């Protein structure tokens, strides 16, 4: 069904109920096609109910070979700030930011350090605009009480435009894209491009929590991620300029890769396999990892909520029956979850899995690491959300398979924690 909403249109799943007694009397909704009228005529004539159309089986996410170095894991708030500044300062044409939330300048919860960190982000954007880089800013949440995020985005637009000396270079969008995914993407100033995907809300974070993102620089992988970002922001009617820029960069990267393919093997030095996971694909991969993990299964989620038992703790139970190192990290409880509910799961998993509630520093990271070589970096809170096929772009994850990648990520992550893998305080 297609319905018009203000200046843009949306497509959604819904149902129309036809009363066959009314149909027999020739009563149809206004606009019913001749084909549909003939179809119901056959139904009434034969007495046979309509047959369902063939629904294709769920297709496995497509994996592709790429390059990914251990240093491409961005872990911790300091690394995220530094990497944002570098990417913004390197950009020469286009810079894209998708953050779930946008912080206002008068945020009462923001202390001096928080204001200093957010100012670094805004100043990096200002420097990009002053170099005539097109800056495209989006936010995701549709839960915008009193239009706080929209108003904060407008204030950001006013500041970046300055005295209108850079008019046309700032593409700030006040409408949400309805996705929890977080993206930072830009050209790298050298003919390539870079994408950071993970847990960081670039336009609202105080940069005090532990974040985890994956930095992707290989051309074909970047092109695929830019295509995904384009699908997320595409429904915004005013995002036409942004969509065109994403499409142009993606196509340019693919053309360049094809011209080099015959001359060199671009993956020989650091082979890896990458898969882009949509929202509804996370659960299946997590359960598969729980059944197949070798000697390690570690999941980090910001929140433990109503879905925590089937979402994370049951898979941890499955993994713990085979392997010795099974861990779940979280920082916050949400919804109906009380301390006693966590305590009950911790007791149930004694001898099978360890549950760590880390309050300081807050863990905003969302990742899954199993064995030595498999990692998923994502925006999805494994223990409080369920991905839906009806909204596949609500969460975006990146599965990366490469030698030692899980070991590397966990080493960087654990170095920021107040306790070690056995729950003992660090010296």
N, C-alpha and C positions, 0 to 999 in steps of 0.2 A: 504494500500500500504506500502511496506517496502523498505526503501532506506538506503544505507550505507553511513555514514559520518565519515571520517577518521577511527578511530579504534573502534568506537561504532556504533550501529544502532538505528534508531528511527522509531516509528510507528505514522503515522499521518493520519487524515481524508483528502481524496481528491477524485477526480472523474475522471473516464475515459469515454469519449464520443465515442459511436459507431455510425457511419453513417450506417443506415440500407440498403441504396443502395449499399454501399461497402460490407457490410456483405452478401448481396444477391449474390454478385459476388465472394464471398469467400475470401474477403480481411479482415484479422484479424491482430491485433498487434502480433509481434513475441512472442511466449511463451503462447499464448492463449490455455487454457486447452480444452480437448475433451468435458468435461461436459459443459463448457460455449458455445462451438460451438453448441452442441445439444440444449441447452437452446434457443439460438437465432433462431435455425431452427424451434422450436415450435412456437416462436413469429411470424416468417414470415409465417408459415403455417396457424396459427389460426387467425392472425391479432389482437390478444389480447396483450395489453401492460403488461409488467411484474408487478406482484403484490409485494407490499412492504412487507418485512418481518415484523413479529409482533415485535413492539418495546415496551418493558416493560414500564409501568408507573413509574414515579419518585417514588423511595422508600423513605419513611421517614427515616431520620437518626436514627440509633439504639441508644437507651438510656440504660444506665446501672447504677445500684446502686453502690454507693461508699462512701468513707468518705471524707469530705472536711470541714476543720475548718475555721472560719473567719480569723485566722492568716495566712492562706495560700494565701491570697491576698498580693501580693508584690506591693507596691505603692510608687512612688517617686524614684529619682535617687539614693539617699543614700541607701535605702533598696535594690535596685538592685545590687549595688556594693558590699554591705555586703553579700548578699545572694550568689552572684557569688563566692566570696572568700570562703565562708563556703562550698558550694557544691564542688568546686574544691579541697579544702583541705581535705574533707571527702572521696573523691574518692580513690579507691584502685585498680581498674581494667580498667575502661573505662570512658572517658569523651567526650561528643559530643557537639559541638557548631555550630549552623546554624545562621548566621547573613546576612541580605540582602546586606550589604556593609562591606568593610574592609578598615580601615583608614591607610594611609601611615604615616611613622614617620615624614615626613617633611610637614605635613598638615598645610598650612599657616593660616587656620581659627582656629587653635587650640591654645588657650591661655595656660598659665601656669597651671591653675586648670585642664583644659582639659587633658593636657599631664600627669599630676599627676594621674588623674583618669584612663586613658588608661594604664598607667604603672602598676597600681594595677592589672588590668586584665591580662596583660602579665606576671607579676611576679607570679600570682596565677597559670597560665598555666605552667610556668617554674617549680614551686614547684611540680606540679603534674607529669611532665615528669621526674624530678629527682627521684621521688618515683617509677618510672617504671610504671606509669599509661599510657595507650594508649590514646593519645589525637587526636581526629578526628575533623578537622576544615573545614567548608563549608561556601560558600557564595552564595547568591541567584540571584542577578541581572544579566541580560544578557545585560544591557545597560552599557557597560564597556569601556568608551572612553579612548583610548590609553592604554588599559589593566591596568588601575590604580588599580583595585581591585585584579587582578591576580598577579600583581607585588608586591602589599602590602602583599598578602598572601605568596608569595615566600620569601619575607624579613622576615616574621614571622616564616616561616619554618626554615630559616637559623639561626635565633636567638634561637629558641627552641631547635634545634639540638646541639647548643653549639659547643663543640669540638668533635662532633660525638660520645660522650660517651653514648648517648641515642638513637643511630640510630635504627630505626624500631619502636620506640614508638610514633613518630610524623607522623600522617596521615593528611597532608595538601593538599587540593584539589584546583588546579588553575582554573578548569573549573566550571562555575556556575551551580546550580541545577534548575534554572528558577522557583523559588518560592519566594514569599514575606513573607513567614512564618518565625518566629523566635523561635528557640528552644535552650534550655540548658538542657542537660540530662547527668546523671552519675549514677554509682552505689553509694550507700551511705556508703560503708565500713562495713555494718552490715548485709549483706545478702539481702538487698532491693535495690531500685533505686528511683530516683527522676527526675521529668521533670518540667521545667519552660517553659510556653508558653505564649506569649503576644506580646508586642509592642517593646521590647528593642533590638536594633541592638548591640549585645554584642561586636563585633569587630570593631565598628566604632563610637559608641555613645560617646559624650563628658560628658555624665552623668550630664547634667544640666537641662534637660527637665523633665516633669512629665510623668513617664512611669507606665503602669499597666500590671502585669503578674499574672498568677495563678500557684501556686506551687502544684504539684500533687505527692503524696507519696504512695497512696494505690496501692497494687500490680497489680490488674487487670486493673485499670485505667492507670497506668504507662505503662503496657504492650501494651495496645491499642494505646497509644500515640507513643511509640517506633515503633510500626508497621507502623504508619502513617509517622514518620520520615524516616523509611526504604524505604517506597514507594517514598518519595521525592528524596532521594539521590541515590536510586537504579539505575537509568538510567546512572549514571557515571560509565564507565567501570573500572576505576581505584579505585572505592570505594568498591571493593569486600570484603576487610578486614573489612571495617566499616559495611557493610551490614551483614556479618556473625556475628559480635559482637552484633549488634542490635537484630538479630534473636535469638542469644543464650540467651541474657539477658531476652528478652520477653518470650521465652519458659520456662526459669528457674523460672520466676515470676509466670507464670501460673501453673507450676507443684507444686510450694510451696503453692499456694492458694488452689489448689484442696486437698492437704493433710491436710489442716487446716479446710476446710469447714465443715466437719462432726462434729468437736469438738467445734467450736465456731461460734458465729454470729458476723462477723467482722464489721458490719455496725450499730449495736445496739446503740453505743454511739454517733454517729454523722451521721445520715442518710442524704444522698444527692443523687441526680440523675444527671448524667453527660452525655452530648452528644457531640461528636466531629463533628463539622460543616465544610464541605468542602466549597470551594469558592462560588459555585452557590447556596448553601443552606442558606446563610446569609440573603438574601433579603426576602425570604419567612418567616423566623422566625421574622425578624424585623417588617414586615407588620402585622403578627399575633399578635405580642406584642402591636402594636399601636391600634389594635382593641380590645384587651382583657385586657390591663393594668388596674390595679386598683390603683387609686390615685397618680401614679407616672410613668413617662416615661422620662428617661434621657439618652441621647446619646452623646458620646465624640468621636470626630474624629480629626486627626491631620490637615487634609486639607479639604477645601471646594472647590470643582471643578465643572466640567461640569455636573456631575450627582447629584448635591446636592439637586435639587428640587424633582425629583422622588425618590431619594435615601433616604433622611432624612426629608426634610421640608414638603413634602406631608404627610408622616406618622405622623409627629408631629402635623400637622393640624388635622388629623383624631383623634389622641389621645386627643388633646386639646378641642375637641367638647364634650368630656365626663368627663375629669378629670382636676384638677386645676394645678398640678405640672408637666409641660412639659418643658424640657430644652434641648438645643443643644449647645455643646461646641466645639469650633474649635480654631486653632491658625493661620493657613496659608491659603492663597488663591492660587489656582493653575490653570493652563490653561487659559481660557478666562475670568475667574471670576474677576470682578472689585468691588471696595467698593460699588458702586451703586447697583450692583446686590444683595449683601448681605442686603443692606438697604431696597431694595424693598421687600425681603422676610421677614425682620424684621417687616416692616409695615403691610404686609399681615397677619402676625401671631399675631398682637397686640390683647391681651386678650385671646389668645389661647396657645401661646408658647413663651418662651424666648430664644433668640439667644445670646450667649456670645462669643465674639472674645477675647481670652486671649493671649496676645503677650508675657508676661513675668510673670511667667515662661512659656516657650513653652509647649503646651500640645501635646506630642507625643503618648499619650495613645489612645487606640481604644477599647471602651467597650459600652455595652448597659445594662442598669439596669432598671427594671420595677417592680412595686409593691414593696413588701418587700423581696421577696424570689428568684427572677429570675435575672440572670446575664449572659452576654456573654462577655468573654475576648477574644480578637482576634488580628490578624495582619492587618485586613482589614480597610482601610479608608472608612467609611460608606458613606461619602459625596463626594467622588471623584473617587471611583472605582465601577465597576460592576463585580461580580463574574461570570465566564463562566463555563458551564458544560464541555466544551471542554478542560478546564484546571483546573480541580477540586482541585489540590494541590497547586495552586498559592497562596491561602489564607487558613489559618487554624484557626478556632475559637473553643472555648470551652464554651458550655452552661452548667451552673451549677445551679441547683435548690435545695435550702435548706433553712431552717428557718432563716430569718433575714440576708441572705447573701447580698442582694441588699442594705439594710440599712447600713450594715457594710462597704461595699466597698465605698459607697458614702460618708460616714463620713470620711474615710481616705483620699479620693480624695479631698473633699471640704476643708479639713484642709490645703491643699497646695495651695489653690487659693487665689488671692488678693481680691476677692469679694465673698459675700455669695450667697445663692440660690435666693435671691431677687435682686441681682446685686448691692448691697450696699457694699462699701469698708469695709474690715475687720479692726478692731481696732488694 
